[in-house]
């Protein structure tokens, strides 16, 4: 089993890790940043492409990406004068996906992710 997929035990988790986890949740407590993480789950993208996907201005998207970069959730790659963003790892994407799945359970009705797995 890979180290990062093991079930966590409260007794084995240090206080610093818990506090940093709270910061991750805080960083994702914004609809635009959640949409950006979802979009980046499909692969790297430029600010302008992301702005179109999340229906926000490039300036707003750039500001959100800067926060995600400071939180070490996204990284950049420059090609000429264009900057491309990508997720550092798939943990943020999985976290957002799980939150969306939990939300589907909360609202009732048809739960899309149960039907997708069939």
PyMOL commands that place a pseudoatom at each C-alpha (Angstrom):
pseudoatom trace, name=CA, resn=UNK, resi=1, chain=A, elem=C, hetatm=0, pos=[0.000, 0.000, 0.000]
pseudoatom trace, name=CA, resn=UNK, resi=2, chain=A, elem=C, hetatm=0, pos=[1.332, 3.438, -0.853]
pseudoatom trace, name=CA, resn=UNK, resi=3, chain=A, elem=C, hetatm=0, pos=[2.183, 5.630, 2.137]
pseudoatom trace, name=CA, resn=UNK, resi=4, chain=A, elem=C, hetatm=0, pos=[-0.168, 8.451, 1.115]
pseudoatom trace, name=CA, resn=UNK, resi=5, chain=A, elem=C, hetatm=0, pos=[-3.215, 6.180, 0.856]
pseudoatom trace, name=CA, resn=UNK, resi=6, chain=A, elem=C, hetatm=0, pos=[-3.071, 4.733, 4.373]
pseudoatom trace, name=CA, resn=UNK, resi=7, chain=A, elem=C, hetatm=0, pos=[-5.929, 5.482, 6.742]
pseudoatom trace, name=CA, resn=UNK, resi=8, chain=A, elem=C, hetatm=0, pos=[-4.946, 8.144, 9.262]
pseudoatom trace, name=CA, resn=UNK, resi=9, chain=A, elem=C, hetatm=0, pos=[-5.025, 7.560, 12.986]
pseudoatom trace, name=CA, resn=UNK, resi=10, chain=A, elem=C, hetatm=0, pos=[-5.708, 10.525, 15.267]
pseudoatom trace, name=CA, resn=UNK, resi=11, chain=A, elem=C, hetatm=0, pos=[-3.207, 9.251, 17.826]
pseudoatom trace, name=CA, resn=UNK, resi=12, chain=A, elem=C, hetatm=0, pos=[-0.464, 9.105, 15.184]
pseudoatom trace, name=CA, resn=UNK, resi=13, chain=A, elem=C, hetatm=0, pos=[-1.165, 12.518, 13.610]
pseudoatom trace, name=CA, resn=UNK, resi=14, chain=A, elem=C, hetatm=0, pos=[0.851, 15.419, 14.972]
pseudoatom trace, name=CA, resn=UNK, resi=15, chain=A, elem=C, hetatm=0, pos=[-0.734, 18.771, 15.805]
pseudoatom trace, name=CA, resn=UNK, resi=16, chain=A, elem=C, hetatm=0, pos=[1.145, 20.595, 13.037]
pseudoatom trace, name=CA, resn=UNK, resi=17, chain=A, elem=C, hetatm=0, pos=[-0.344, 18.285, 10.396]
pseudoatom trace, name=CA, resn=UNK, resi=18, chain=A, elem=C, hetatm=0, pos=[-3.838, 18.904, 11.744]
pseudoatom trace, name=CA, resn=UNK, resi=19, chain=A, elem=C, hetatm=0, pos=[-3.296, 22.672, 11.648]
pseudoatom trace, name=CA, resn=UNK, resi=20, chain=A, elem=C, hetatm=0, pos=[-1.968, 22.487, 8.102]
pseudoatom trace, name=CA, resn=UNK, resi=21, chain=A, elem=C, hetatm=0, pos=[-4.981, 20.396, 7.099]
pseudoatom trace, name=CA, resn=UNK, resi=22, chain=A, elem=C, hetatm=0, pos=[-7.204, 23.188, 8.412]
pseudoatom trace, name=CA, resn=UNK, resi=23, chain=A, elem=C, hetatm=0, pos=[-5.287, 25.605, 6.174]
pseudoatom trace, name=CA, resn=UNK, resi=24, chain=A, elem=C, hetatm=0, pos=[-5.924, 23.330, 3.180]
pseudoatom trace, name=CA, resn=UNK, resi=25, chain=A, elem=C, hetatm=0, pos=[-9.656, 23.374, 3.924]
pseudoatom trace, name=CA, resn=UNK, resi=26, chain=A, elem=C, hetatm=0, pos=[-9.502, 27.134, 4.337]
pseudoatom trace, name=CA, resn=UNK, resi=27, chain=A, elem=C, hetatm=0, pos=[-7.777, 27.489, 0.973]
pseudoatom trace, name=CA, resn=UNK, resi=28, chain=A, elem=C, hetatm=0, pos=[-10.506, 25.407, -0.650]
pseudoatom trace, name=CA, resn=UNK, resi=29, chain=A, elem=C, hetatm=0, pos=[-13.327, 27.326, 1.054]
pseudoatom trace, name=CA, resn=UNK, resi=30, chain=A, elem=C, hetatm=0, pos=[-13.826, 29.390, -2.090]
pseudoatom trace, name=CA, resn=UNK, resi=31, chain=A, elem=C, hetatm=0, pos=[-15.954, 28.360, -5.067]
pseudoatom trace, name=CA, resn=UNK, resi=32, chain=A, elem=C, hetatm=0, pos=[-13.534, 29.748, -7.654]
pseudoatom trace, name=CA, resn=UNK, resi=33, chain=A, elem=C, hetatm=0, pos=[-10.578, 27.894, -6.155]
pseudoatom trace, name=CA, resn=UNK, resi=34, chain=A, elem=C, hetatm=0, pos=[-12.612, 24.679, -6.022]
pseudoatom trace, name=CA, resn=UNK, resi=35, chain=A, elem=C, hetatm=0, pos=[-13.482, 25.130, -9.709]
pseudoatom trace, name=CA, resn=UNK, resi=36, chain=A, elem=C, hetatm=0, pos=[-9.821, 25.816, -10.524]
pseudoatom trace, name=CA, resn=UNK, resi=37, chain=A, elem=C, hetatm=0, pos=[-8.704, 22.635, -8.764]
pseudoatom trace, name=CA, resn=UNK, resi=38, chain=A, elem=C, hetatm=0, pos=[-11.374, 20.715, -10.666]
pseudoatom trace, name=CA, resn=UNK, resi=39, chain=A, elem=C, hetatm=0, pos=[-10.238, 22.239, -13.969]
pseudoatom trace, name=CA, resn=UNK, resi=40, chain=A, elem=C, hetatm=0, pos=[-6.582, 21.529, -13.219]
pseudoatom trace, name=CA, resn=UNK, resi=41, chain=A, elem=C, hetatm=0, pos=[-7.497, 17.933, -12.446]
pseudoatom trace, name=CA, resn=UNK, resi=42, chain=A, elem=C, hetatm=0, pos=[-7.751, 17.565, -16.234]
pseudoatom trace, name=CA, resn=UNK, resi=43, chain=A, elem=C, hetatm=0, pos=[-4.154, 18.724, -16.689]
pseudoatom trace, name=CA, resn=UNK, resi=44, chain=A, elem=C, hetatm=0, pos=[-2.136, 21.906, -16.885]
pseudoatom trace, name=CA, resn=UNK, resi=45, chain=A, elem=C, hetatm=0, pos=[-3.646, 25.040, -18.321]
pseudoatom trace, name=CA, resn=UNK, resi=46, chain=A, elem=C, hetatm=0, pos=[-2.959, 28.726, -18.855]
pseudoatom trace, name=CA, resn=UNK, resi=47, chain=A, elem=C, hetatm=0, pos=[-4.640, 31.523, -16.909]
pseudoatom trace, name=CA, resn=UNK, resi=48, chain=A, elem=C, hetatm=0, pos=[-6.737, 32.544, -19.926]
pseudoatom trace, name=CA, resn=UNK, resi=49, chain=A, elem=C, hetatm=0, pos=[-7.933, 28.990, -20.542]
pseudoatom trace, name=CA, resn=UNK, resi=50, chain=A, elem=C, hetatm=0, pos=[-8.765, 28.568, -16.863]
pseudoatom trace, name=CA, resn=UNK, resi=51, chain=A, elem=C, hetatm=0, pos=[-10.591, 31.908, -16.826]
pseudoatom trace, name=CA, resn=UNK, resi=52, chain=A, elem=C, hetatm=0, pos=[-12.835, 30.684, -19.643]
pseudoatom trace, name=CA, resn=UNK, resi=53, chain=A, elem=C, hetatm=0, pos=[-13.470, 27.359, -17.908]
pseudoatom trace, name=CA, resn=UNK, resi=54, chain=A, elem=C, hetatm=0, pos=[-14.439, 28.904, -14.560]
pseudoatom trace, name=CA, resn=UNK, resi=55, chain=A, elem=C, hetatm=0, pos=[-16.179, 31.968, -16.064]
pseudoatom trace, name=CA, resn=UNK, resi=56, chain=A, elem=C, hetatm=0, pos=[-14.042, 34.521, -14.220]
pseudoatom trace, name=CA, resn=UNK, resi=57, chain=A, elem=C, hetatm=0, pos=[-11.720, 37.264, -15.390]
pseudoatom trace, name=CA, resn=UNK, resi=58, chain=A, elem=C, hetatm=0, pos=[-8.076, 36.350, -15.993]
pseudoatom trace, name=CA, resn=UNK, resi=59, chain=A, elem=C, hetatm=0, pos=[-7.117, 38.838, -13.262]
pseudoatom trace, name=CA, resn=UNK, resi=60, chain=A, elem=C, hetatm=0, pos=[-9.348, 37.131, -10.687]
pseudoatom trace, name=CA, resn=UNK, resi=61, chain=A, elem=C, hetatm=0, pos=[-8.131, 33.685, -11.744]
pseudoatom trace, name=CA, resn=UNK, resi=62, chain=A, elem=C, hetatm=0, pos=[-4.522, 34.823, -11.503]
pseudoatom trace, name=CA, resn=UNK, resi=63, chain=A, elem=C, hetatm=0, pos=[-5.094, 36.050, -7.943]
pseudoatom trace, name=CA, resn=UNK, resi=64, chain=A, elem=C, hetatm=0, pos=[-6.684, 32.742, -6.914]
pseudoatom trace, name=CA, resn=UNK, resi=65, chain=A, elem=C, hetatm=0, pos=[-3.878, 30.783, -8.561]
pseudoatom trace, name=CA, resn=UNK, resi=66, chain=A, elem=C, hetatm=0, pos=[-1.325, 32.864, -6.656]
pseudoatom trace, name=CA, resn=UNK, resi=67, chain=A, elem=C, hetatm=0, pos=[-2.979, 31.808, -3.395]
pseudoatom trace, name=CA, resn=UNK, resi=68, chain=A, elem=C, hetatm=0, pos=[-3.030, 28.162, -4.459]
pseudoatom trace, name=CA, resn=UNK, resi=69, chain=A, elem=C, hetatm=0, pos=[0.619, 28.451, -5.451]
pseudoatom trace, name=CA, resn=UNK, resi=70, chain=A, elem=C, hetatm=0, pos=[1.568, 29.966, -2.077]
pseudoatom trace, name=CA, resn=UNK, resi=71, chain=A, elem=C, hetatm=0, pos=[-0.232, 27.026, -0.452]
pseudoatom trace, name=CA, resn=UNK, resi=72, chain=A, elem=C, hetatm=0, pos=[1.891, 24.712, -2.638]
pseudoatom trace, name=CA, resn=UNK, resi=73, chain=A, elem=C, hetatm=0, pos=[-1.186, 23.197, -4.256]
pseudoatom trace, name=CA, resn=UNK, resi=74, chain=A, elem=C, hetatm=0, pos=[-0.287, 24.317, -7.774]
pseudoatom trace, name=CA, resn=UNK, resi=75, chain=A, elem=C, hetatm=0, pos=[2.978, 24.903, -9.580]
pseudoatom trace, name=CA, resn=UNK, resi=76, chain=A, elem=C, hetatm=0, pos=[3.872, 26.677, -12.797]
pseudoatom trace, name=CA, resn=UNK, resi=77, chain=A, elem=C, hetatm=0, pos=[5.732, 26.058, -15.999]
pseudoatom trace, name=CA, resn=UNK, resi=78, chain=A, elem=C, hetatm=0, pos=[6.687, 28.893, -18.311]
pseudoatom trace, name=CA, resn=UNK, resi=79, chain=A, elem=C, hetatm=0, pos=[6.701, 28.486, -22.082]
pseudoatom trace, name=CA, resn=UNK, resi=80, chain=A, elem=C, hetatm=0, pos=[7.723, 31.673, -23.830]
pseudoatom trace, name=CA, resn=UNK, resi=81, chain=A, elem=C, hetatm=0, pos=[5.646, 34.427, -22.295]
pseudoatom trace, name=CA, resn=UNK, resi=82, chain=A, elem=C, hetatm=0, pos=[2.834, 32.079, -21.221]
pseudoatom trace, name=CA, resn=UNK, resi=83, chain=A, elem=C, hetatm=0, pos=[2.589, 30.518, -17.783]
pseudoatom trace, name=CA, resn=UNK, resi=84, chain=A, elem=C, hetatm=0, pos=[0.917, 27.154, -17.345]
pseudoatom trace, name=CA, resn=UNK, resi=85, chain=A, elem=C, hetatm=0, pos=[-0.462, 25.955, -14.022]
pseudoatom trace, name=CA, resn=UNK, resi=86, chain=A, elem=C, hetatm=0, pos=[-0.803, 22.395, -12.805]
pseudoatom trace, name=CA, resn=UNK, resi=87, chain=A, elem=C, hetatm=0, pos=[-1.652, 20.631, -9.562]
pseudoatom trace, name=CA, resn=UNK, resi=88, chain=A, elem=C, hetatm=0, pos=[1.407, 19.648, -7.536]
pseudoatom trace, name=CA, resn=UNK, resi=89, chain=A, elem=C, hetatm=0, pos=[-0.183, 16.267, -6.798]
pseudoatom trace, name=CA, resn=UNK, resi=90, chain=A, elem=C, hetatm=0, pos=[-3.626, 14.700, -6.996]
pseudoatom trace, name=CA, resn=UNK, resi=91, chain=A, elem=C, hetatm=0, pos=[-4.536, 15.144, -3.313]
pseudoatom trace, name=CA, resn=UNK, resi=92, chain=A, elem=C, hetatm=0, pos=[-6.332, 18.487, -3.742]
pseudoatom trace, name=CA, resn=UNK, resi=93, chain=A, elem=C, hetatm=0, pos=[-8.244, 17.099, -6.702]
pseudoatom trace, name=CA, resn=UNK, resi=94, chain=A, elem=C, hetatm=0, pos=[-9.308, 14.029, -4.708]
pseudoatom trace, name=CA, resn=UNK, resi=95, chain=A, elem=C, hetatm=0, pos=[-10.289, 16.204, -1.756]
pseudoatom trace, name=CA, resn=UNK, resi=96, chain=A, elem=C, hetatm=0, pos=[-12.480, 18.398, -3.970]
pseudoatom trace, name=CA, resn=UNK, resi=97, chain=A, elem=C, hetatm=0, pos=[-13.963, 15.346, -5.658]
pseudoatom trace, name=CA, resn=UNK, resi=98, chain=A, elem=C, hetatm=0, pos=[-14.831, 13.820, -2.271]
pseudoatom trace, name=CA, resn=UNK, resi=99, chain=A, elem=C, hetatm=0, pos=[-16.376, 17.125, -1.148]
pseudoatom trace, name=CA, resn=UNK, resi=100, chain=A, elem=C, hetatm=0, pos=[-18.523, 17.239, -4.291]
pseudoatom trace, name=CA, resn=UNK, resi=101, chain=A, elem=C, hetatm=0, pos=[-19.597, 13.642, -3.671]
pseudoatom trace, name=CA, resn=UNK, resi=102, chain=A, elem=C, hetatm=0, pos=[-20.475, 14.491, -0.062]
pseudoatom trace, name=CA, resn=UNK, resi=103, chain=A, elem=C, hetatm=0, pos=[-22.478, 17.482, -1.293]
pseudoatom trace, name=CA, resn=UNK, resi=104, chain=A, elem=C, hetatm=0, pos=[-24.421, 15.217, -3.655]
pseudoatom trace, name=CA, resn=UNK, resi=105, chain=A, elem=C, hetatm=0, pos=[-25.394, 13.073, -0.663]
pseudoatom trace, name=CA, resn=UNK, resi=106, chain=A, elem=C, hetatm=0, pos=[-26.457, 16.157, 1.280]
pseudoatom trace, name=CA, resn=UNK, resi=107, chain=A, elem=C, hetatm=0, pos=[-28.889, 17.485, -1.308]
pseudoatom trace, name=CA, resn=UNK, resi=108, chain=A, elem=C, hetatm=0, pos=[-30.680, 14.190, -1.891]
pseudoatom trace, name=CA, resn=UNK, resi=109, chain=A, elem=C, hetatm=0, pos=[-32.080, 12.991, -5.183]
pseudoatom trace, name=CA, resn=UNK, resi=110, chain=A, elem=C, hetatm=0, pos=[-29.980, 11.104, -7.698]
pseudoatom trace, name=CA, resn=UNK, resi=111, chain=A, elem=C, hetatm=0, pos=[-26.353, 10.781, -6.658]
pseudoatom trace, name=CA, resn=UNK, resi=112, chain=A, elem=C, hetatm=0, pos=[-24.344, 11.139, -9.869]
pseudoatom trace, name=CA, resn=UNK, resi=113, chain=A, elem=C, hetatm=0, pos=[-21.129, 9.540, -8.658]
pseudoatom trace, name=CA, resn=UNK, resi=114, chain=A, elem=C, hetatm=0, pos=[-22.963, 6.320, -7.740]
pseudoatom trace, name=CA, resn=UNK, resi=115, chain=A, elem=C, hetatm=0, pos=[-24.271, 6.055, -11.285]
pseudoatom trace, name=CA, resn=UNK, resi=116, chain=A, elem=C, hetatm=0, pos=[-20.873, 6.852, -12.864]
pseudoatom trace, name=CA, resn=UNK, resi=117, chain=A, elem=C, hetatm=0, pos=[-19.200, 3.909, -11.114]
pseudoatom trace, name=CA, resn=UNK, resi=118, chain=A, elem=C, hetatm=0, pos=[-21.665, 1.359, -12.536]
for i in range(1, 118): cmd.bond("trace and resi %d" % i, "trace and resi %d" % (i + 1))
show_as sticks, trace
zoom trace
